[in-house]
Amino acid sequence: MTDSNASRVAATSLEDALRSRRSVRVFTDQMPTRERIEALLSLAILAPSASNKQPWRFSVVRHRETLERMASAVQERVDFLCANMDSDGIDAFRTYGDYFTRFAQAPCVIAIAFRASPILSHLLTDGLPAHERSLAQTMEHQSACIGASLALQNLLLAAPSLGLGASALTGPLIAADLLKPLVRVTPSWNLLALVSVGYPAETPNVTQRKPVEQSIRWIDGDHEHD
């Protein structure tokens, strides 16, 4: 196979992976082996990151009692928020909040954490205005968050190639402070998402996307238009 043909095959395979990716939320009872999860994470960490800092950690939870404690912590926070919410919004939030604990139904949950590295801020002098220092620190935080997010996307795209399904959840982060000790994430690290992982017991339908032109703003020369 020529290089050009190989490139076309690779591009087609990537497009297929992107178009066929689905969020799987219903799993069989079969537990993925440690070897299979390690294979999945070995593909996740191929993601790029700012200055190659690789700002991610993965806590793999396969212990049923721990998953139940995690779900209880999230439910506790949902209940607390409902108790401090206008009555008009409680029912809607309860329905939405039910999704926050779905991860407990998966055989395995991967908690992804990230931490900013002082790429720039440690080089700055003490006399720098607080606003300017804050901009540098925000950049570092966002760079780490983006790097970990790219690893998350790798994980989601790679899962089907290993026979696995996966779904990323950020709703549980309303209880991030309660979850971190349960998944052994130290205070200096941030939780990015929980990812339910297992062997799929469903084939989700295609979800609709907005037309791409609605998400693009073209800036051509001196003229800007949507």
Backbone as CSV, one residue per row, in Angstrom:
resi,resn,N_x,N_y,N_z,CA_x,CA_y,CA_z,C_x,C_y,C_z
1,MET,0.845,-1.197,0.000,0.000,0.000,0.000,0.879,1.246,0.000
2,THR,0.588,2.185,-0.891,1.363,3.414,-0.948,1.038,4.299,0.240
3,ASP,1.939,5.298,0.457,1.714,6.214,1.574,0.396,6.963,1.416
4,SER,0.072,7.378,0.175,-1.158,8.135,-0.036,-2.381,7.268,0.234
5,ASN,-2.321,6.000,-0.189,-3.441,5.098,0.082,-3.584,4.835,1.577
6,ALA,-2.441,4.644,2.243,-2.471,4.419,3.688,-3.066,5.625,4.407
7,SER,-2.742,6.826,3.940,-3.282,8.036,4.559,-4.790,8.109,4.380
8,ARG,-5.269,7.730,3.184,-6.712,7.759,2.946,-7.433,6.750,3.835
9,VAL,-6.838,5.554,3.997,-7.434,4.534,4.856,-7.481,5.019,6.295
10,ALA,-6.373,5.621,6.756,-6.324,6.123,8.129,-7.356,7.216,8.346
11,ALA,-7.486,8.123,7.353,-8.451,9.209,7.470,-9.875,8.662,7.518
12,THR,-10.143,7.663,6.678,-11.470,7.060,6.673,-11.760,6.378,8.000
13,SER,-10.762,5.657,8.536,-10.947,4.974,9.817,-11.204,5.966,10.937
14,LEU,-10.496,7.090,10.914,-10.701,8.114,11.939,-12.099,8.713,11.812
15,GLU,-12.509,9.004,10.594,-13.849,9.560,10.409,-14.915,8.570,10.872
16,ASP,-14.714,7.309,10.557,-15.665,6.286,11.008,-15.742,6.245,12.528
17,ALA,-14.575,6.324,13.178,-14.546,6.289,14.642,-15.279,7.491,15.226
18,LEU,-15.081,8.655,14.619,-15.741,9.859,15.113,-17.250,9.795,14.907
19,ARG,-17.655,9.317,13.741,-19.084,9.284,13.424,-19.827,8.171,14.158
20,SER,-19.117,7.112,14.519,-19.794,5.977,15.155,-19.726,6.013,16.680
21,ARG,-18.977,6.955,17.237,-18.863,7.013,18.689,-20.221,7.286,19.325
22,ARG,-20.537,6.557,20.376,-21.783,6.741,21.102,-21.497,6.719,22.603
23,SER,-22.323,7.409,23.365,-22.240,7.339,24.820,-23.031,6.125,25.286
24,VAL,-22.332,5.129,25.795,-22.964,3.892,26.264,-23.189,4.012,27.764
25,ARG,-24.433,3.773,28.177,-24.799,3.931,29.589,-25.336,2.648,30.204
26,VAL,-25.543,1.622,29.379,-26.054,0.345,29.873,-25.025,-0.727,29.538
27,PHE,-24.618,-1.480,30.555,-23.517,-2.421,30.404,-23.922,-3.821,30.866
28,THR,-23.179,-4.805,30.389,-23.338,-6.150,30.924,-22.674,-6.208,32.297
29,ASP,-22.827,-7.317,32.974,-22.223,-7.471,34.305,-20.743,-7.842,34.230
30,GLN,-20.249,-8.133,33.040,-18.860,-8.575,32.909,-17.895,-7.437,33.241
31,MET,-16.932,-7.731,34.095,-15.951,-6.732,34.501,-14.781,-6.708,33.516
32,PRO,-14.445,-5.562,32.945,-13.249,-5.475,32.110,-12.002,-5.804,32.930
33,THR,-11.085,-6.527,32.338,-9.860,-6.901,33.047,-8.963,-5.682,33.236
34,ARG,-8.052,-5.802,34.167,-7.078,-4.726,34.364,-6.270,-4.505,33.095
35,GLU,-5.934,-5.601,32.395,-5.145,-5.483,31.169,-5.895,-4.685,30.101
36,ARG,-7.208,-4.897,30.019,-7.975,-4.181,29.004,-8.103,-2.699,29.360
37,ILE,-8.295,-2.406,30.633,-8.364,-1.003,31.047,-7.014,-0.319,30.843
38,GLU,-5.936,-1.023,31.134,-4.606,-0.444,30.904,-4.376,-0.195,29.424
39,ALA,-4.855,-1.103,28.573,-4.728,-0.901,27.130,-5.503,0.335,26.700
40,LEU,-6.684,0.525,27.286,-7.494,1.697,26.975,-6.783,2.980,27.397
41,LEU,-6.235,2.973,28.596,-5.575,4.180,29.097,-4.245,4.439,28.395
42,SER,-3.615,3.385,27.888,-2.377,3.589,27.130,-2.648,4.342,25.830
43,LEU,-3.866,4.232,25.312,-4.260,5.008,24.139,-4.708,6.403,24.546
44,ALA,-5.330,6.520,25.695,-5.765,7.834,26.182,-4.577,8.774,26.354
45,ILE,-3.485,8.270,26.895,-2.351,9.142,27.222,-1.488,9.487,26.004
46,LEU,-1.899,9.054,24.819,-1.227,9.507,23.602,-1.664,10.914,23.217
47,ALA,-2.598,11.488,23.968,-3.101,12.835,23.688,-1.986,13.872,23.835
48,PRO,-2.067,14.946,23.065,-1.103,16.041,23.241,-1.425,16.839,24.498
49,SER,-0.421,17.519,25.017,-0.625,18.403,26.164,0.399,19.519,26.106
50,ALA,0.065,20.652,26.687,0.943,21.817,26.664,2.294,21.479,27.290
51,SER,3.358,21.763,26.553,4.734,21.489,27.003,4.938,20.021,27.373
52,ASN,4.071,19.159,26.835,4.119,17.713,27.124,4.113,17.440,28.639
53,LYS,3.349,18.226,29.379,3.281,18.052,30.833,2.447,16.834,31.235
54,GLN,1.596,16.355,30.305,0.773,15.171,30.577,0.074,15.322,31.946
55,PRO,-0.817,16.304,32.047,-1.349,16.713,33.352,-2.513,15.860,33.840
56,TRP,-2.476,14.557,33.608,-3.626,13.712,33.921,-3.266,12.594,34.888
57,ARG,-4.280,12.175,35.592,-4.222,10.953,36.395,-5.557,10.237,36.245
58,PHE,-5.517,8.932,36.395,-6.718,8.121,36.229,-6.889,7.222,37.451
59,SER,-8.010,7.364,38.108,-8.348,6.465,39.213,-9.390,5.479,38.682
60,VAL,-9.039,4.196,38.667,-9.920,3.171,38.120,-10.643,2.487,39.280
61,VAL,-11.953,2.689,39.337,-12.753,2.154,40.440,-13.536,0.943,39.930
62,ARG,-13.209,-0.224,40.483,-13.929,-1.452,40.122,-14.541,-2.102,41.364
63,HIS,-14.530,-1.367,42.458,-15.019,-1.864,43.738,-16.448,-1.396,43.932
64,ARG,-17.393,-2.328,44.000,-18.813,-1.985,44.051,-19.153,-1.088,45.232
65,GLU,-18.605,-1.368,46.396,-18.910,-0.560,47.571,-18.448,0.878,47.381
66,THR,-17.277,1.057,46.772,-16.782,2.413,46.532,-17.680,3.148,45.551
67,LEU,-18.129,2.470,44.501,-19.035,3.092,43.538,-20.334,3.526,44.221
68,GLU,-20.819,2.698,45.115,-22.051,3.046,45.823,-21.834,4.240,46.756
69,ARG,-20.678,4.305,47.387,-20.367,5.445,48.250,-20.242,6.720,47.417
70,MET,-19.672,6.599,46.236,-19.568,7.749,45.335,-20.951,8.239,44.933
71,ALA,-21.822,7.302,44.568,-23.185,7.678,44.171,-23.932,8.318,45.341
72,SER,-23.723,7.801,46.545,-24.372,8.378,47.725,-23.898,9.805,47.969
73,ALA,-22.607,10.047,47.746,-22.067,11.397,47.935,-22.691,12.370,46.943
74,VAL,-22.840,11.930,45.695,-23.454,12.788,44.687,-24.925,13.029,45.023
75,GLN,-25.625,11.971,45.433,-27.038,12.117,45.793,-27.204,13.059,46.981
76,GLU,-26.284,12.973,47.919,-26.316,13.883,49.071,-26.240,15.332,48.621
77,ARG,-25.373,15.610,47.642,-25.242,16.984,47.155,-26.475,17.398,46.342
78,VAL,-27.041,16.494,45.567,-28.277,16.788,44.840,-29.387,17.159,45.822
79,ASP,-29.517,16.364,46.884,-30.551,16.637,47.892,-30.324,17.984,48.563
80,PHE,-29.062,18.294,48.844,-28.739,19.570,49.481,-29.121,20.737,48.574
81,LEU,-28.802,20.622,47.298,-29.128,21.701,46.366,-30.636,21.859,46.226
82,CYS,-31.350,20.741,46.200,-32.814,20.817,46.109,-33.411,21.523,47.322
83,ALA,-32.790,21.306,48.464,-33.288,21.942,49.694,-33.013,23.435,49.705
84,ASN,-32.178,23.904,48.803,-31.830,25.318,48.731,-32.170,25.888,47.353
85,MET,-33.286,25.422,46.798,-33.692,25.789,45.452,-35.141,26.252,45.472
86,ASP,-35.462,27.198,44.583,-36.857,27.610,44.436,-37.703,26.400,44.052
87,SER,-38.888,26.320,44.616,-39.735,25.143,44.415,-40.051,24.894,42.943
88,ASP,-40.101,25.959,42.142,-40.437,25.807,40.720,-39.409,24.967,39.971
89,GLY,-38.173,24.954,40.454,-37.125,24.255,39.717,-36.763,22.888,40.266
90,ILE,-37.335,22.510,41.397,-36.913,21.275,42.060,-37.206,20.037,41.221
91,ASP,-38.428,19.933,40.697,-38.791,18.728,39.945,-37.904,18.561,38.714
92,ALA,-37.671,19.667,38.015,-36.831,19.600,36.820,-35.406,19.197,37.184
93,PHE,-34.904,19.766,38.276,-33.539,19.434,38.671,-33.450,17.998,39.169
94,ARG,-34.473,17.518,39.860,-34.483,16.123,40.315,-34.361,15.173,39.119
95,THR,-35.118,15.463,38.071,-35.063,14.625,36.864,-33.668,14.677,36.255
96,TYR,-33.100,15.868,36.174,-31.750,16.035,35.634,-30.729,15.371,36.550
97,GLY,-30.910,15.554,37.858,-29.958,15.018,38.827,-29.919,13.512,38.880
98,ASP,-30.986,12.857,38.415,-30.987,11.392,38.376,-29.856,10.857,37.510
99,TYR,-29.456,11.621,36.503,-28.376,11.186,35.614,-27.019,11.234,36.312
100,PHE,-26.922,12.048,37.362,-25.632,12.254,38.011,-25.109,10.998,38.705
101,THR,-25.996,10.089,39.061,-25.568,8.888,39.790,-25.600,7.633,38.920
102,ARG,-25.838,7.777,37.634,-25.927,6.614,36.747,-24.626,5.814,36.685
103,PHE,-23.515,6.475,36.951,-22.232,5.792,36.855,-22.165,4.570,37.766
104,ALA,-22.957,4.582,38.846,-22.908,3.475,39.806,-23.412,2.164,39.202
105,GLN,-24.097,2.236,38.059,-24.600,1.037,37.409,-23.546,0.387,36.505
106,ALA,-22.440,1.051,36.295,-21.372,0.515,35.447,-20.472,-0.407,36.264
107,PRO,-19.858,-1.393,35.620,-18.932,-2.257,36.357,-17.642,-1.543,36.742
108,CYS,-17.280,-0.518,35.963,-16.005,0.175,36.175,-16.197,1.657,35.909
109,VAL,-15.600,2.483,36.745,-15.637,3.930,36.550,-14.218,4.466,36.634
110,ILE,-13.861,5.283,35.656,-12.546,5.917,35.644,-12.728,7.397,35.978
111,ALA,-12.118,7.825,37.067,-12.125,9.239,37.435,-10.870,9.884,36.852
112,ILE,-11.066,10.908,36.036,-9.943,11.603,35.404,-9.682,12.902,36.159
113,ALA,-8.443,13.090,36.561,-8.051,14.295,37.288,-6.948,15.017,36.525
114,PHE,-6.835,16.316,36.787,-5.775,17.098,36.146,-5.243,18.125,37.131
115,ARG,-4.035,18.575,36.853,-3.423,19.619,37.684,-2.596,20.540,36.804
116,ALA,-2.726,21.831,37.036,-1.962,22.809,36.266,-0.491,22.769,36.648
117,SER,0.354,22.982,35.657,1.799,23.082,35.894,2.224,24.534,35.704
118,PRO,3.179,25.003,36.502,3.627,26.393,36.377,4.493,26.591,35.127
119,ILE,3.854,26.593,33.975,4.573,26.766,32.720,5.133,28.176,32.606
120,LEU,4.379,29.147,33.080,4.756,30.553,32.947,4.797,31.281,34.284
121,SER,3.845,31.017,35.160,3.683,31.846,36.357,4.907,31.836,37.259
122,HIS,5.663,30.739,37.293,6.825,30.681,38.177,7.975,31.546,37.670
123,LEU,7.864,32.029,36.429,8.910,32.885,35.866,8.636,34.368,36.116
124,LEU,7.457,34.690,36.606,7.044,36.083,36.759,7.560,36.674,38.067
125,THR,7.808,37.962,38.048,8.309,38.646,39.243,7.165,38.943,40.207
126,ASP,7.511,39.171,41.461,6.506,39.478,42.481,5.811,40.800,42.221
127,GLY,6.448,41.678,41.467,5.868,42.989,41.219,4.820,43.011,40.124
128,LEU,4.582,41.896,39.479,3.600,41.870,38.395,2.203,42.133,38.944
129,PRO,1.413,42.985,38.282,0.039,43.239,38.755,-0.756,41.939,38.873
130,ALA,-1.634,41.902,39.875,-2.400,40.688,40.163,-3.207,40.227,38.952
131,HIS,-3.743,41.181,38.189,-4.548,40.817,37.022,-3.712,40.062,36.005
132,GLU,-2.508,40.537,35.759,-1.642,39.880,34.780,-1.215,38.495,35.274
133,ARG,-0.928,38.387,36.551,-0.562,37.087,37.110,-1.747,36.117,37.004
134,SER,-2.947,36.639,37.239,-4.138,35.807,37.141,-4.333,35.276,35.728
135,LEU,-4.043,36.086,34.729,-4.165,35.638,33.339,-3.223,34.462,33.062
136,ALA,-2.010,34.544,33.574,-1.045,33.462,33.370,-1.503,32.193,34.072
137,GLN,-1.999,32.334,35.289,-2.456,31.160,36.039,-3.698,30.539,35.407
138,THR,-4.573,31.385,34.867,-5.757,30.871,34.174,-5.345,30.086,32.939
139,MET,-4.371,30.613,32.200,-3.870,29.901,31.034,-3.324,28.537,31.419
140,GLU,-2.575,28.478,32.513,-2.013,27.204,32.959,-3.107,26.217,33.346
141,HIS,-4.120,26.722,34.055,-5.237,25.854,34.454,-5.974,25.329,33.225
142,GLN,-6.259,26.225,32.291,-6.986,25.815,31.098,-6.160,24.867,30.233
143,SER,-4.859,25.091,30.178,-4.000,24.195,29.401,-4.046,22.779,29.956
144,ALA,-3.998,22.665,31.286,-4.062,21.347,31.910,-5.428,20.709,31.695
145,CYS,-6.474,21.509,31.818,-7.830,21.001,31.620,-8.018,20.513,30.192
146,ILE,-7.498,21.273,29.229,-7.621,20.885,27.822,-6.823,19.614,27.547
147,GLY,-5.622,19.519,28.097,-4.825,18.314,27.901,-5.538,17.074,28.416
148,ALA,-6.100,17.167,29.618,-6.835,16.029,30.181,-8.096,15.733,29.374
149,SER,-8.719,16.778,28.833,-9.910,16.588,28.008,-9.570,15.861,26.706
150,LEU,-8.397,16.155,26.156,-7.965,15.447,24.954,-7.718,13.972,25.260
151,ALA,-7.173,13.696,26.437,-6.993,12.299,26.851,-8.349,11.618,27.017
152,LEU,-9.323,12.344,27.562,-10.678,11.809,27.694,-11.258,11.474,26.329
153,GLN,-11.089,12.363,25.354,-11.608,12.083,24.015,-10.928,10.860,23.408
154,ASN,-9.625,10.742,23.595,-8.925,9.534,23.127,-9.549,8.286,23.736
155,LEU,-9.819,8.343,25.031,-10.409,7.196,25.734,-11.753,6.822,25.117
156,LEU,-12.594,7.829,24.893,-13.933,7.566,24.364,-13.874,6.997,22.950
157,LEU,-12.936,7.486,22.150,-12.817,6.995,20.780,-12.185,5.607,20.725
158,ALA,-11.302,5.323,21.667,-10.586,4.046,21.653,-11.400,2.903,22.235
159,ALA,-12.353,3.212,23.101,-13.093,2.161,23.804,-13.698,1.117,22.864
160,PRO,-14.389,1.500,21.787,-14.997,0.478,20.921,-13.985,-0.465,20.285
161,SER,-12.764,0.015,20.028,-11.753,-0.846,19.421,-11.330,-1.966,20.359
162,LEU,-11.630,-1.811,21.647,-11.326,-2.834,22.647,-12.581,-3.570,23.095
163,GLY,-13.666,-3.362,22.348,-14.919,-4.023,22.679,-15.663,-3.397,23.831
164,LEU,-15.285,-2.192,24.220,-15.866,-1.531,25.385,-16.790,-0.392,24.979
165,GLY,-17.681,-0.035,25.880,-18.477,1.171,25.747,-18.111,2.120,26.869
166,ALA,-18.373,3.406,26.664,-17.999,4.389,27.677,-18.922,5.599,27.592
167,SER,-19.042,6.273,28.707,-19.824,7.502,28.772,-19.170,8.436,29.769
168,ALA,-18.933,9.676,29.348,-18.320,10.670,30.230,-19.400,11.453,30.962
169,LEU,-19.200,11.672,32.254,-20.172,12.404,33.074,-19.471,13.530,33.818
170,THR,-20.038,14.722,33.704,-19.541,15.856,34.475,-20.531,16.274,35.561
171,GLY,-21.789,15.834,35.472,-22.775,16.152,36.503,-22.327,15.794,37.905
172,PRO,-21.685,14.614,38.092,-21.245,14.244,39.444,-20.262,15.227,40.063
173,LEU,-19.688,16.116,39.250,-18.700,17.053,39.790,-19.324,18.072,40.733
174,ILE,-20.656,18.113,40.822,-21.255,18.975,41.847,-20.839,18.507,43.244
175,ALA,-20.365,17.268,43.323,-19.879,16.721,44.601,-18.392,16.399,44.508
176,ALA,-17.655,17.160,43.721,-16.228,16.876,43.516,-15.466,16.816,44.832
177,ASP,-15.816,17.693,45.764,-15.105,17.714,47.035,-15.324,16.433,47.833
178,LEU,-16.493,15.813,47.666,-16.786,14.557,48.362,-16.221,13.357,47.608
179,LEU,-16.127,13.479,46.293,-15.643,12.359,45.475,-14.128,12.206,45.526
180,LYS,-13.424,13.315,45.613,-11.960,13.256,45.508,-11.320,12.293,46.507
181,PRO,-11.669,12.324,47.792,-11.045,11.353,48.702,-11.445,9.912,48.392
182,LEU,-12.639,9.713,47.848,-13.090,8.350,47.542,-12.314,7.753,46.379
183,VAL,-11.870,8.617,45.443,-11.108,8.116,44.286,-9.621,8.431,44.419
184,ARG,-9.227,8.831,45.634,-7.816,9.055,45.967,-7.174,10.128,45.093
185,VAL,-7.904,11.224,44.938,-7.378,12.403,44.248,-7.041,13.441,45.303
186,THR,-5.811,13.880,45.334,-5.354,14.810,46.360,-5.917,16.212,46.106
187,PRO,-5.966,17.056,47.156,-6.590,18.381,47.026,-6.007,19.249,45.931
188,SER,-4.729,19.097,45.595,-4.119,19.961,44.585,-4.504,19.588,43.157
189,TRP,-5.214,18.474,42.996,-5.672,18.036,41.677,-7.159,18.330,41.536
190,ASN,-7.608,18.471,40.280,-9.000,18.770,39.967,-9.634,17.580,39.256
191,LEU,-10.883,17.289,39.581,-11.609,16.257,38.852,-12.136,16.831,37.544
192,LEU,-11.891,16.127,36.467,-12.369,16.538,35.144,-13.705,15.887,34.808
193,ALA,-13.810,14.587,35.056,-15.019,13.837,34.706,-14.930,12.444,35.309
194,LEU,-16.084,11.802,35.412,-16.150,10.376,35.665,-16.525,9.711,34.349
195,VAL,-15.929,8.551,34.079,-16.218,7.835,32.837,-16.684,6.428,33.184
196,SER,-17.923,6.126,32.836,-18.441,4.770,33.004,-17.878,3.904,31.871
197,VAL,-17.379,2.731,32.233,-16.752,1.852,31.244,-17.215,0.420,31.474
198,GLY,-17.466,-0.284,30.394,-17.840,-1.691,30.497,-18.149,-2.248,29.126
199,TYR,-18.656,-3.460,29.110,-19.066,-4.077,27.850,-20.496,-3.639,27.546
200,PRO,-20.749,-3.089,26.353,-22.062,-2.494,26.062,-23.194,-3.524,26.101
201,ALA,-24.320,-3.096,26.650,-25.550,-3.885,26.614,-26.627,-3.103,25.873
202,GLU,-26.211,-2.121,25.090,-27.133,-1.327,24.285,-26.390,-0.795,23.065
203,THR,-27.155,-0.418,22.059,-26.614,0.248,20.878,-27.340,1.577,20.740
204,PRO,-26.801,2.638,21.304,-27.509,3.922,21.301,-27.745,4.448,19.893
205,ASN,-28.849,5.166,19.740,-29.152,5.804,18.472,-28.246,6.996,18.232
206,VAL,-28.199,7.415,16.986,-27.437,8.604,16.631,-28.106,9.824,17.253
207,THR,-27.318,10.678,17.869,-27.854,11.931,18.397,-27.618,13.039,17.382
208,GLN,-28.548,13.987,17.342,-28.477,15.047,16.345,-27.448,16.106,16.738
209,ARG,-26.842,16.690,15.748,-25.914,17.799,15.943,-26.443,19.021,15.196
210,LYS,-26.145,20.182,15.720,-26.476,21.411,15.007,-25.706,21.452,13.696
211,PRO,-26.258,22.066,12.662,-25.484,22.238,11.423,-24.176,22.957,11.717
212,VAL,-23.110,22.480,11.115,-21.784,23.008,11.449,-21.695,24.501,11.193
213,GLU,-22.442,25.004,10.189,-22.340,26.430,9.881,-22.847,27.302,11.020
214,GLN,-23.658,26.738,11.917,-24.133,27.513,13.063,-23.044,27.717,14.119
215,SER,-21.982,26.964,14.010,-20.920,27.033,15.022,-19.669,27.731,14.519
216,ILE,-19.721,28.272,13.318,-18.524,28.858,12.711,-18.673,30.356,12.580
217,ARG,-17.661,31.069,12.949,-17.552,32.488,12.649,-16.320,32.686,11.786
218,TRP,-16.530,33.185,10.588,-15.430,33.403,9.647,-14.874,34.806,9.827
219,ILE,-13.571,34.905,9.902,-12.893,36.213,9.982,-11.947,36.284,8.796
220,ASP,-12.393,36.963,7.758,-11.635,37.054,6.517,-11.226,38.499,6.301
221,GLY,-9.937,38.776,6.402,-9.485,40.143,6.207,-10.095,41.071,7.232
222,ASP,-10.666,42.189,6.755,-11.263,43.167,7.643,-12.733,42.905,7.912
223,HIS,-13.249,41.809,7.352,-14.678,41.556,7.476,-14.898,40.322,8.334
224,GLU,-15.833,40.443,9.246,-16.200,39.331,10.135,-17.672,39.025,9.927
225,HIS,-17.975,37.752,9.754,-19.363,37.379,9.569,-19.582,35.959,10.037
226,ASP,-20.812,35.649,10.385,-21.179,34.302,10.831,-21.520,33.433,9.621
